[in-house]
Amino acid sequence: MLETPPKNGYSPKDVPEWTGLKALGLGCLTPRGFAPSQLKNVPDSAMARRFTLADGDLLMSRANTRELVGLAGRFTQIGVACIYPDLMMRLRPKAEQCLPGYLEIVLRSATVRRAVQAGARGTSESMVKISASLVEDLRIPLPPLSEQRDIVAAHEAFERRIGALERTLAKVEIAESALSADALCQVGAAGPRLDSVATVAAGVTLGSEPVGDGTVELPYLRVANVLDGRIDTTDVKTVRIVKAQFERYALRKGDLLLTEGGDLDKLGRGAVWDGRIDECLHQNHVFRVRCGEQMLPDFLALYTASPEGRAYFQRVGKQTTNLASINSTQLKQMPVPVPPLEEQRRLLGPVHAARERAAVLQRQIAKLRTIQQGVIEDLLSGRSRVNRT
């Protein structure tokens, strides 16, 4: 059902200056389709122009991590000529058999994604590849064009509703940032050191783990779990420690977690732990800040995430070209504002209201995504006619 075999792209060396021609990066293909987030200037040449994309061209990544390899999306014109790289392939279905929009939906379905990931090959999980023959051999449902149009229409209806919610969420998040900035403006300059109102502790160090009757294996949070303003527990590892060390590394609800560093965007990144996992630990690259009676964790998190807080981390952190880190001494010495508790609660009120609104929108979006996936999978699995691509 393809006009020609899948065709790999072209990857000339990128250049800093504007040339009138852009090349897509692998990041332009996401689990939700095409997103023009990674574009590079490349030399304009007759060779490069052979790989110019047309609006609606279907692309598929042929190399990436196993989780991301084989992502598909339709290119959308962005106002400048674009080519696709060697690590992507272009698929052009026969117009009389298959709609590009329908094929995109099928290639992004759970069933096909599993087949693609299983067929990817490579010496490292961080870079596996799929072949054109694997794509050609994929077996997919192929209903009449009229039914394909119905499936595409159903998918796009969900996308419109989700898109509207995402735009509202973006506005709420902007409002939350403004409210946070306003709250901190009202308290004035930072005052005492952090260690005068909170305790700072590093977590468990990985390596030679103890074994035996006096040990326990427990979940722990890594830098990857501590994001900007939230904790992600979709992938939590475990570590073995001596039972007597549990209290030293254990988390409590209300602990503020701050990352030691790594990439520049991870320096001092953090969120308040909500206690969703019983008996959870933290890694040594994640600092645990436990507030005393003078400081609310959410207010402290508001300050550490503010431009002033980030500026402190940037100023005292040890930095190389793309990496940075802070140590516990520098964190303890951080000046922080400490208004009265009632003032902290008052200032946090509007911020919490905006966050709750954002959380409601996020839950609505997640629910719609789940329903959308179920509806589309049901429509696809209900087809009795199966063909090769």
Long-range contacts (C-beta under 8 A, 24 or more apart in sequence): 1-93, 1-94, 1-97, 1-98, 1-142, 1-387, 1-388, 1-389, 2-91, 2-92, 2-93, 2-94, 2-136, 2-389, 3-92, 3-93, 3-94, 4-92, 5-132, 5-136, 6-60, 6-62, 6-89, 6-90, 6-91, 6-132, 6-135, 6-136, 7-89, 7-90, 8-62, 8-86, 8-88, 8-89, 8-132, 9-51, 9-83, 9-84, 9-85, 9-86, 9-87, 9-88, 9-89, 9-90, 10-47, 10-48, 10-50, 10-51, 10-83, 10-84, 10-85, 10-86, 11-85, 11-86, 11-87, 12-42, 12-43, 12-45, 12-47, 12-48, 13-42, 13-43, 14-40, 14-41, 14-42, 15-41, 15-42, 15-43, 16-41, 17-41, 19-43, 19-44, 20-44, 20-80, 20-81, 21-48, 21-49, 21-80, 21-81, 21-82, 21-83, 22-78, 22-80, 22-81, 22-82, 22-83, 23-48, 23-82, 23-83, 23-84, 23-85, 24-53, 24-59, 24-75, 24-82, 24-83, 24-84, 24-85, 24-88, 25-85, 26-61, 26-63, 26-64, 26-68, 26-85, 26-87, 26-88, 28-59, 28-73, 29-59, 29-60, 29-61, 29-71, 29-72, 29-73, 29-88, 30-71, 30-73, 31-68, 31-71, 31-108, 32-73, 33-72, 33-73, 33-74, 33-104, 33-108, 34-59, 34-73, 34-74, 34-75, 34-76, 35-73, 36-76, 36-78, 39-78, 39-82, 42-83, 48-83, 49-81, 49-83, 51-83, 51-84, 52-81, 52-82, 52-83, 53-82, 53-83, 53-84, 53-90, 56-100, 57-84, 57-90, 57-92, 57-100, 58-90, 58-91, 58-92, 58-93, 58-100, 58-103, 58-104, 58-107, 59-84, 59-88, 59-89, 59-90, 59-91, 60-88, 60-89, 60-90, 60-91, 60-107, 60-135, 61-87, 61-88, 62-87, 62-88, 62-89, 62-129, 62-130, 62-131, 62-132, 63-87, 63-127, 63-128, 63-129, 63-130, 64-127, 64-128, 65-125, 65-126, 65-127, 65-128, 66-117, 66-120, 66-125, 66-128, 67-117, 69-116, 69-117, 69-120, 69-128, 69-129, 69-130, 70-107, 70-113, 70-116, 70-117, 70-120, 70-130, 71-108, 72-103, 72-104, 72-107, 72-108, 73-104, 74-100, 74-101, 74-104, 89-132, 89-135, 91-135, 91-389, 93-389, 96-145, 97-142, 97-145, 98-142, 98-145, 98-148, 99-145, 99-148, 99-149, 99-152, 101-148, 101-152, 101-155, 101-156, 102-148, 102-149, 102-151, 102-152, 103-140, 103-389, 105-151, 105-152, 105-155, 105-376, 105-380, 106-140, 106-141, 106-380, 109-376, 109-377, 109-380, 110-373, 110-377, 111-377, 111-380, 111-381, 112-138, 112-140, 135-389, 136-388, 136-389, 137-388, 137-389, 138-388, 138-389, 139-386, 139-387, 139-388, 139-389, 140-386, 140-387, 140-389, 141-380, 141-381, 141-383, 141-385, 141-386, 142-383, 142-385, 142-386, 142-387, 143-383, 143-385, 147-383, 150-379, 151-376, 151-379, 151-380, 154-375, 154-376, 154-379, 155-372, 155-376, 158-368, 158-371, 158-372, 158-375, 159-372, 161-368, 162-365, 162-368, 162-369, 162-372, 165-361, 165-364, 165-365, 165-368, 166-365, 168-361, 169-358, 169-361, 169-362, 169-365, 172-354, 172-357, 172-358, 172-361, 173-358, 175-354, 176-351, 176-354, 176-355, 176-358, 179-350, 179-351, 179-354, 180-302, 180-305, 180-306, 180-351, 181-306, 181-307, 183-302, 183-347, 183-348, 183-350, 183-351, 184-302, 184-303, 184-306, 184-308, 184-337, 186-347, 187-337, 187-339, 187-343, 187-347, 188-337, 189-337, 190-303, 190-308, 190-334, 190-335, 190-336, 190-337, 191-335, 191-336, 191-337, 191-338, 192-335, 192-336, 192-338, 193-332, 193-333, 193-334, 193-335, 193-336, 194-289, 194-300, 194-331, 194-332, 194-333, 194-334, 194-335, 194-336, 195-332, 195-333, 197-291, 197-292, 197-294, 197-295, 197-300, 197-336, 197-338, 198-256, 198-289, 198-290, 198-291, 198-292, 198-295, 198-300, 199-289, 199-290, 199-292, 200-287, 200-288, 200-289, 200-328, 200-331, 200-332, 201-248, 201-249, 201-287, 201-288, 201-290, 201-328, 202-284, 202-287, 202-288, 202-328, 203-249, 203-281, 203-282, 203-283, 203-284, 203-285, 203-286, 203-287, 203-288, 204-239, 204-241, 204-245, 204-249, 204-281, 204-282, 204-283, 204-284, 205-283, 205-284, 206-239, 206-283, 206-284, 209-239, 209-240, 209-241, 210-240, 210-241, 210-242, 211-240, 214-242, 214-243, 214-244, 215-240, 215-241, 215-242, 215-243, 216-240, 216-241, 216-243, 216-246, 218-246, 218-279, 218-280, 218-281, 219-277, 219-279, 219-280, 219-281, 220-249, 220-280, 220-281, 220-282, 220-283, 221-251, 221-257, 221-273, 221-280, 221-281, 221-282, 221-283, 221-286, 222-283, 222-285, 222-286, 223-259, 223-260, 223-262, 223-266, 223-283, 223-285, 223-286, 225-286, 226-257, 226-258, 226-259, 226-269, 226-270, 226-271, 226-286, 227-269, 227-271, 228-265, 228-269, 228-270, 228-271, 228-305, 229-271, 229-301, 229-305, 230-271, 231-257, 231-271, 231-273, 231-274, 231-276, 233-276, 233-277, 236-277, 236-280, 239-281, 239-283, 241-281, 246-279, 246-281, 249-281, 249-282, 250-279, 250-280, 250-281, 251-275, 251-280, 251-281, 251-282, 251-288, 252-290, 254-290, 254-291, 254-297, 255-288, 255-289, 255-290, 255-297, 256-288, 256-289, 256-290, 256-291, 256-297, 256-300, 256-301, 256-304, 257-282, 257-286, 257-287, 257-288, 257-289, 258-286, 258-287, 258-289, 258-304, 258-331, 259-285, 259-286, 259-287, 260-284, 260-285, 260-286, 260-287, 260-325, 260-326, 260-327, 261-285, 261-317, 261-323, 261-324, 261-325, 261-326, 262-323, 262-324, 262-325, 263-322, 263-323, 263-324, 264-319, 264-322, 264-323, 264-324, 267-310, 267-313, 267-314, 267-317, 267-324, 267-325, 267-326, 268-304, 268-309, 268-310, 268-312, 268-313, 268-317, 268-326, 270-301, 270-304, 270-305, 271-301, 272-297, 272-298, 272-301, 287-328, 287-331, 289-331, 294-338, 294-341, 295-336, 295-338, 295-344, 296-341, 296-344, 296-345, 296-348, 298-348, 298-351, 298-352, 299-344, 299-347, 299-348, 300-336, 302-348, 302-351, 303-336, 303-337, 304-334, 309-334
